[in-house]
Amino acid sequence: MKTRKQRKTLLLLCVGLFAIAASQILSQYVQLTDFIKGSATGIGIGLLLTALIFSTSKANIKSSN
């Protein structure tokens, strides 16, 4: 069974990827401003980096014990 931290990491990863993909797909069909495209991509990248930090912080805690 996955721990709570692993679930949060997977959720952040999925939401980040969805935000980036949705902004790319939406921009193909709807005229979006550069600000909206950049914001959606930035939020997605931020969520991906947050998921990466959560996953590596757990590894650092285990290795220090």
N, CA, C and O atoms as a GROMACS GRO file, in nm:
protein
  260
    1MET      N    1   0.083  -0.118   0.000
    1MET     CA    2   0.000   0.000   0.000
    1MET      C    3   0.088   0.124   0.000
    1MET      O    4   0.190   0.130   0.069
    2LYS      N    5   0.048   0.221  -0.076
    2LYS     CA    6   0.129   0.341  -0.090
    2LYS      C    7   0.109   0.432   0.032
    2LYS      O    8   0.000   0.441   0.088
    3THR      N    9   0.217   0.496   0.069
    3THR     CA   10   0.208   0.587   0.181
    3THR      C   11   0.141   0.717   0.138
    3THR      O   12   0.120   0.741   0.019
    4ARG      N   13   0.110   0.798   0.235
    4ARG     CA   14   0.042   0.924   0.208
    4ARG      C   15   0.129   1.018   0.125
    4ARG      O   16   0.080   1.089   0.037
    5LYS      N   17   0.259   1.018   0.153
    5LYS     CA   18   0.350   1.105   0.080
    5LYS      C   19   0.363   1.061  -0.066
    5LYS      O   20   0.374   1.145  -0.155
    6GLN      N   21   0.363   0.930  -0.090
    6GLN     CA   22   0.371   0.880  -0.227
    6GLN      C   23   0.246   0.917  -0.306
    6GLN      O   24   0.254   0.951  -0.424
    7ARG      N   25   0.130   0.911  -0.241
    7ARG     CA   26   0.006   0.950  -0.309
    7ARG      C   27   0.007   1.097  -0.344
    7ARG      O   28  -0.036   1.136  -0.452
    8LYS      N   29   0.056   1.180  -0.252
    8LYS     CA   30   0.062   1.323  -0.278
    8LYS      C   31   0.159   1.353  -0.392
    8LYS      O   32   0.132   1.439  -0.476
    9THR      N   33   0.270   1.282  -0.395
    9THR     CA   34   0.366   1.301  -0.503
    9THR      C   35   0.306   1.262  -0.638
    9THR      O   36   0.322   1.335  -0.736
   10LEU      N   37   0.238   1.149  -0.643
   10LEU     CA   38   0.175   1.107  -0.768
   10LEU      C   39   0.064   1.202  -0.811
   10LEU      O   40   0.048   1.228  -0.930
   11LEU      N   41  -0.011   1.254  -0.716
   11LEU     CA   42  -0.117   1.349  -0.749
   11LEU      C   43  -0.059   1.478  -0.806
   11LEU      O   44  -0.109   1.530  -0.906
   12LEU      N   45   0.046   1.530  -0.744
   12LEU     CA   46   0.110   1.651  -0.795
   12LEU      C   47   0.169   1.629  -0.934
   12LEU      O   48   0.161   1.716  -1.020
   13LEU      N   49   0.227   1.513  -0.954
   13LEU     CA   50   0.285   1.480  -1.083
   13LEU      C   51   0.177   1.475  -1.192
   13LEU      O   52   0.195   1.531  -1.300
   14CYS      N   53   0.067   1.409  -1.162
   14CYS     CA   54  -0.042   1.398  -1.260
   14CYS      C   55  -0.106   1.534  -1.289
   14CYS      O   56  -0.133   1.565  -1.405
   15VAL      N   57  -0.129   1.614  -1.186
   15VAL     CA   58  -0.191   1.744  -1.208
   15VAL      C   59  -0.097   1.836  -1.285
   15VAL      O   60  -0.142   1.913  -1.370
   16GLY      N   61   0.032   1.830  -1.257
   16GLY     CA   62   0.128   1.911  -1.330
   16GLY      C   63   0.135   1.875  -1.478
   16GLY      O   64   0.135   1.963  -1.564
   17LEU      N   65   0.140   1.746  -1.505
   17LEU     CA   66   0.141   1.703  -1.645
   17LEU      C   67   0.011   1.739  -1.716
   17LEU      O   68   0.012   1.778  -1.833
   18PHE      N   69  -0.101   1.728  -1.645
   18PHE     CA   70  -0.229   1.764  -1.704
   18PHE      C   71  -0.236   1.913  -1.734
   18PHE      O   72  -0.290   1.952  -1.838
   19ALA      N   73  -0.184   1.997  -1.646
   19ALA     CA   74  -0.186   2.142  -1.668
   19ALA      C   75  -0.105   2.180  -1.792
   19ALA      O   76  -0.148   2.263  -1.872
   20ILE      N   77   0.010   2.120  -1.807
   20ILE     CA   78   0.094   2.149  -1.925
   20ILE      C   79   0.027   2.098  -2.052
   20ILE      O   80   0.022   2.169  -2.152
   21ALA      N   81  -0.023   1.975  -2.048
   21ALA     CA   82  -0.086   1.918  -2.168
   21ALA      C   83  -0.213   1.994  -2.204
   21ALA      O   84  -0.239   2.019  -2.322
   22ALA      N   85  -0.293   2.030  -2.105
   22ALA     CA   86  -0.417   2.101  -2.133
   22ALA      C   87  -0.390   2.238  -2.194
   22ALA      O   88  -0.462   2.280  -2.285
   23SER      N   89  -0.288   2.306  -2.147
   23SER     CA   90  -0.257   2.437  -2.205
   23SER      C   91  -0.210   2.424  -2.349
   23SER      O   92  -0.243   2.509  -2.433
   24GLN      N   93  -0.134   2.320  -2.380
   24GLN     CA   94  -0.088   2.299  -2.516
   24GLN      C   95  -0.204   2.262  -2.610
   24GLN      O   96  -0.213   2.314  -2.721
   25ILE      N   97  -0.290   2.174  -2.564
   25ILE     CA   98  -0.404   2.132  -2.646
   25ILE      C   99  -0.503   2.246  -2.664
   25ILE      O  100  -0.553   2.269  -2.774
   26LEU      N  101  -0.530   2.318  -2.556
   26LEU     CA  102  -0.625   2.428  -2.564
   26LEU      C  103  -0.576   2.539  -2.655
   26LEU      O  104  -0.655   2.603  -2.724
   27SER      N  105  -0.446   2.562  -2.655
   27SER     CA  106  -0.393   2.668  -2.740
   27SER      C  107  -0.402   2.634  -2.889
   27SER      O  108  -0.393   2.723  -2.974
   28GLN      N  109  -0.419   2.505  -2.922
   28GLN     CA  110  -0.436   2.466  -3.062
   28GLN      C  111  -0.574   2.503  -3.115
   28GLN      O  112  -0.590   2.530  -3.234
   29TYR      N  113  -0.675   2.504  -3.027
   29TYR     CA  114  -0.813   2.526  -3.069
   29TYR      C  115  -0.868   2.663  -3.033
   29TYR      O  116  -0.963   2.711  -3.097
   30VAL      N  117  -0.810   2.727  -2.933
   30VAL     CA  118  -0.860   2.856  -2.885
   30VAL      C  119  -0.743   2.954  -2.883
   30VAL      O  120  -0.632   2.917  -2.847
   31GLN      N  121  -0.769   3.077  -2.922
   31GLN     CA  122  -0.665   3.180  -2.918
   31GLN      C  123  -0.642   3.222  -2.773
   31GLN      O  124  -0.726   3.289  -2.713
   32LEU      N  125  -0.529   3.184  -2.716
   32LEU     CA  126  -0.494   3.220  -2.579
   32LEU      C  127  -0.385   3.326  -2.580
   32LEU      O  128  -0.301   3.330  -2.670
   33THR      N  129  -0.388   3.412  -2.480
   33THR     CA  130  -0.282   3.511  -2.469
   33THR      C  131  -0.154   3.443  -2.421
   33THR      O  132  -0.157   3.333  -2.366
   34ASP      N  133  -0.044   3.510  -2.443
   34ASP     CA  134   0.085   3.456  -2.399
   34ASP      C  135   0.090   3.443  -2.247
   34ASP      O  136   0.152   3.351  -2.193
   35PHE      N  137   0.024   3.534  -2.179
   35PHE     CA  138   0.022   3.530  -2.032
   35PHE      C  139  -0.046   3.404  -1.982
   35PHE      O  140   0.004   3.339  -1.890
   36ILE      N  141  -0.158   3.367  -2.041
   36ILE     CA  142  -0.231   3.248  -1.998
   36ILE      C  143  -0.152   3.122  -2.032
   36ILE      O  144  -0.145   3.030  -1.950
   37LYS      N  145  -0.095   3.117  -2.150
   37LYS     CA  146  -0.013   3.000  -2.188
   37LYS      C  147   0.107   2.984  -2.095
   37LYS      O  148   0.138   2.874  -2.049
   38GLY      N  149   0.173   3.095  -2.068
   38GLY     CA  150   0.290   3.091  -1.981
   38GLY      C  151   0.254   3.057  -1.838
   38GLY      O  152   0.327   2.985  -1.770
   39SER      N  153   0.141   3.109  -1.792
   39SER     CA  154   0.098   3.079  -1.655
   39SER      C  155   0.064   2.932  -1.638
   39SER      O  156   0.104   2.870  -1.538
   40ALA      N  157  -0.008   2.875  -1.733
   40ALA     CA  158  -0.044   2.733  -1.724
   40ALA      C  159   0.080   2.645  -1.730
   40ALA      O  160   0.091   2.548  -1.655
   41THR      N  161   0.172   2.678  -1.818
   41THR     CA  162   0.295   2.600  -1.827
   41THR      C  163   0.378   2.617  -1.700
   41THR      O  164   0.436   2.520  -1.650
   42GLY      N  165   0.385   2.738  -1.648
   42GLY     CA  166   0.461   2.764  -1.526
   42GLY      C  167   0.404   2.692  -1.406
   42GLY      O  168   0.478   2.638  -1.323
   43ILE      N  169   0.272   2.691  -1.395
   43ILE     CA  170   0.207   2.619  -1.285
   43ILE      C  171   0.235   2.470  -1.296
   43ILE      O  172   0.263   2.404  -1.196
   44GLY      N  173   0.228   2.417  -1.418
   44GLY     CA  174   0.257   2.274  -1.439
   44GLY      C  175   0.400   2.239  -1.402
   44GLY      O  176   0.424   2.137  -1.337
   45ILE      N  177   0.494   2.322  -1.443
   45ILE     CA  178   0.634   2.298  -1.409
   45ILE      C  179   0.657   2.310  -1.259
   45ILE      O  180   0.732   2.232  -1.200
   46GLY      N  181   0.591   2.407  -1.198
   46GLY     CA  182   0.602   2.422  -1.053
   46GLY      C  183   0.550   2.301  -0.978
   46GLY      O  184   0.610   2.258  -0.880
   47LEU      N  185   0.439   2.246  -1.024
   47LEU     CA  186   0.385   2.125  -0.961
   47LEU      C  187   0.476   2.005  -0.982
   47LEU      O  188   0.492   1.922  -0.893
   48LEU      N  189   0.536   1.995  -1.100
   48LEU     CA  190   0.630   1.886  -1.125
   48LEU      C  191   0.753   1.896  -1.035
   48LEU      O  192   0.801   1.796  -0.983
   49LEU      N  193   0.804   2.017  -1.018
   49LEU     CA  194   0.919   2.036  -0.930
   49LEU      C  195   0.884   2.008  -0.784
   49LEU      O  196   0.964   1.953  -0.710
   50THR      N  197   0.764   2.046  -0.744
   50THR     CA  198   0.719   2.017  -0.607
   50THR      C  199   0.710   1.866  -0.585
   50THR      O  200   0.748   1.817  -0.479
   51ALA      N  201   0.659   1.794  -0.684
   51ALA     CA  202   0.653   1.648  -0.673
   51ALA      C  203   0.792   1.588  -0.665
   51ALA      O  204   0.815   1.492  -0.591
   52LEU      N  205   0.886   1.644  -0.740
   52LEU     CA  206   1.024   1.597  -0.736
   52LEU      C  207   1.085   1.621  -0.598
   52LEU      O  208   1.156   1.535  -0.546
   53ILE      N  209   1.059   1.735  -0.540
   53ILE     CA  210   1.112   1.766  -0.406
   53ILE      C  211   1.053   1.673  -0.303
   53ILE      O  212   1.125   1.625  -0.215
   54PHE      N  213   0.921   1.646  -0.312
   54PHE     CA  214   0.860   1.553  -0.217
   54PHE      C  215   0.921   1.414  -0.227
   54PHE      O  216   0.945   1.349  -0.126
   55SER      N  217   0.947   1.369  -0.349
   55SER     CA  218   1.000   1.233  -0.365
   55SER      C  219   1.145   1.223  -0.319
   55SER      O  220   1.184   1.120  -0.264
   56THR      N  221   1.226   1.327  -0.340
   56THR     CA  222   1.366   1.319  -0.299
   56THR      C  223   1.384   1.347  -0.150
   56THR      O  224   1.480   1.298  -0.090
   57SER      N  225   1.295   1.425  -0.090
   57SER     CA  226   1.308   1.451   0.053
   57SER      C  227   1.284   1.323   0.133
   57SER      O  228   1.346   1.303   0.238
   58LYS      N  229   1.196   1.238   0.085
   58LYS     CA  230   1.171   1.112   0.152
   58LYS      C  231   1.295   1.021   0.144
   58LYS      O  232   1.328   0.952   0.240
   59ALA      N  233   1.362   1.021   0.029
   59ALA     CA  234   1.482   0.940   0.011
   59ALA      C  235   1.594   0.991   0.101
   59ALA      O  236   1.670   0.911   0.157
   60ASN      N  237   1.607   1.122   0.116
   60ASN     CA  238   1.711   1.177   0.202
   60ASN      C  239   1.687   1.143   0.348
   60ASN      O  240   1.783   1.119   0.421
   61ILE      N  241   1.563   1.140   0.392
   61ILE     CA  242   1.533   1.106   0.530
   61ILE      C  243   1.567   0.960   0.556
   61ILE      O  244   1.622   0.929   0.662
   62LYS      N  245   1.535   0.870   0.464
   62LYS     CA  246   1.565   0.728   0.483
   62LYS      C  247   1.717   0.703   0.483
   62LYS      O  248   1.765   0.621   0.561
   63SER      N  249   1.791   0.774   0.398
   63SER     CA  250   1.934   0.748   0.390
   63SER      C  251   2.010   0.802   0.511
   63SER      O  252   2.118   0.752   0.542
   64SER      N  253   1.957   0.903   0.579
   64SER     CA  254   2.027   0.959   0.694
   64SER      C  255   2.010   0.876   0.819
   64SER      O  256   2.086   0.892   0.914
   65ASN      N  257   1.910   0.785   0.822
   65ASN     CA  258   1.888   0.702   0.942
   65ASN      C  259   1.976   0.582   0.945
   65ASN      O  260   1.970   0.502   1.038
   0.00000   0.00000   0.00000
